[in-house]
Amino acid sequence: MAFDFKKIMQENSDEELVKILTVRRDDYQEEAIEAAEQELQLRSLSDEKKEIYRNVAEQQKILEIQKASEPLEIHWKVLTLFFPMVITFILSGFYKSNGFDKKAKDLVIWTFLGFGCYFLLIIILSMIL
């Protein structure tokens, strides 16, 4: 199935085209990049406008990277340790869908630590009794 990249790129805003050609370039196939370049040329955007859009796209990319690498807060770690399943189900989807990749990963780690603690506690109690 061949995509009509030209049509797809025509539907994008000027700002989105600049974003595709700068900070999102690696996310697209070569044919899509060529279609975006051609469409942007047809629109005759000023260099000043392109520069503004590029700066905005770069700032957004920086914020996305910072967000993705933000660690899980200590209070969530403690709650997850004591209540492993409840907190995981509530928060993991939220974090992942909002771009907090590290927080979602930390949540899974602390969930396994919580299960590990309960498992060890059960073993210790069974040995004592």
LUMRO-360866 format. One record per atom (N, C-alpha, C): x, y, z. Coordinates in steps of 0.05 Angstrom, whole numbers, plus 5000, padded with zeros to 4 digits. Layout:
% LUMRO-360866
XYZ/...
//
This chain:
% LUMRO-360866
501749775000/500050005000/501850255000/501550414980/503250654977/501750894989/503251045004/502051285016/502451524997/500451704997/500651944981/501752165000/504352165002/505652345021/505152635014/504852694988/504352964980/501653064991/499652894990/497052975000/497153005031/498452815043/498652825073/500053075082/502253155068/503753395075/502153645070/500453645050/498753875044/496853935066/496053725081/494153765103/495453865128/498153865130/499553965153/499754265153/499954385177/500254675179/503154745173/503654995169/506455095164/508255015187/507255055211/508854995235/509454695236/507554525230/507954235230/509954155209/509854275185/511854205164/514654275173/514954505185/517654585195/518654395216/516754305234/517454115255/518353855243/516953755222/517553505209/520353525196/521053755185/523553785171/525953845189/525353915214/527553975233/527753765255/526153785276/526453615299/525253335296/523453295278/522153035274/523152895249/525252995236/526152885211/526752585212/527952485233/528652205236/526252025239/523852135245/521451985249/520051925223/520952035200/519552015175/521251875153/519851755134/521151635111/522151855092/524151785076/525351975058/523252095039/521351935029/519252035011/517552245025/516952205050/515352395065/516952655069/519452635075/521152875078/521153035052/521552895030/521553035004/518853174999/516653045005/514053155001/513653405019/514653385044/514453615062/516153855052/518553795042/520254005031/518954145007/517753984990/516354094966/513954264974/512454164993/510054315002/510854575015/513054575031/513954815044/514855015024/516254925003/517155104981/514755234967/512655074963/510255174949/508855394966/509055374992/507755565009/509255835012/511755835003/513356085003/513456225030/514056075050/514256185077/516756355079/516656575094/519056735098/521056585116/523556655113/525656535129/525256595159/524256835164/523756915192/521556735205/519456685190/517256515199/518256225204/519856125185/521055855188/522755845213/524256045218/526056055241/524456055267/522256205267/520556205291/519455935296/518355805275/517255535278/519355335286/521755365275/523955175283/524655205312/524755455322/525455505350/523355385368/520755425361/518555315377/518755005378/519254885355/519454595353/521754495370/524054635369/526354545385/525754565415/524454775423/523754815451/521854585460/519854525443/518054305449/519554035452/521453995434/523053745435/524653725461/525753955469/527353955494/525553895517/523154005518/521253955540/520353665540/519953545516/519253265515/521453085526/523953155519/526252995529/526453025559/526153265570/526253305599/524053145613/521653155601/519353025613/519852725613/520852615591/521352325589/523352225608/525252395617/527352305635/526952375664/524652485670/524052565698/523552315715/524952285738/524552055754/522052065771/521151835780/518751815797/519351935824/517452085835/517752215861/517752005883/519052075905/519451885927/516851795940/514851975942/512351885954/510951675937/511151685911/509951475894/511551215897/514151235900/515750995904/514950855929/514551005951/513850885977/511050765975/509150905963/506450805961/506350545944/507950545922/508050315904/509350075919/511250135936/512549925951/510549785970/508849945983/506949826002/504349725989/503549855967/501149775953/501749735923/503249525916/504349495889/502349505866/500149365868/498349345845/496649585841/495549695863/493649915861/494950155848/497150245858/498550485847/499450435819/500450205813/501450145786/499250175765/496950055770/494750075751/493750365747/493650515769/492650785767/494550965753/497150945759/499051145749/500551075723/501050825718/502750755696/501650845669/499150805664/497950895639/497951195637/497451335659/497551625659/500351725652/502351615665/505051715660/505951655631/505451415622/506351335595/504951505573/502351555577/500851705557/501551995557/502652095578/503352375580/506352425575/507852225567/510652255559/512652225582/511752135605/513552095627/514651815627/516351755608/517351485604/518951375628/520651535640/522251445662/520551395687/518551575691/516751525714/515251265711/514351205687/512850955682/514650715687/517150735678/519150515682/519750485712/520250715726/520750705755/518450575770/516050635761/513650525774/513650225773/514350115750/514449825746/516549705764/518849835765/521049735782/520149725812/518949945821/518149955849/515849765855/514249705834/512149505838/513349225843/515449155827/516748905831/518148895858/519349115866/520549125893/518449085915/516049195911/513949155930/513048865932/512748745908/512048455908/514248295921/516748365916/519048225928/519048245958/518348475968/518248515997/516048336010/513748335997/511548166008/512247876006/513547795984/514447515981/516347436003/518347606008/520347556029/518947546056/517047726061/515647736086/514147476090/512847376070/511347116072/513246886078/515546886064/517546676070/518546686098/519246926108/520246956135/518146876155/515646956151/513446876170/512946576169/513146456146/512646166145/514946016159/517346126158/519645996172/519246016203/518346246211/517946296240/515746126251/513546116236/511245966246/511645676239/
//
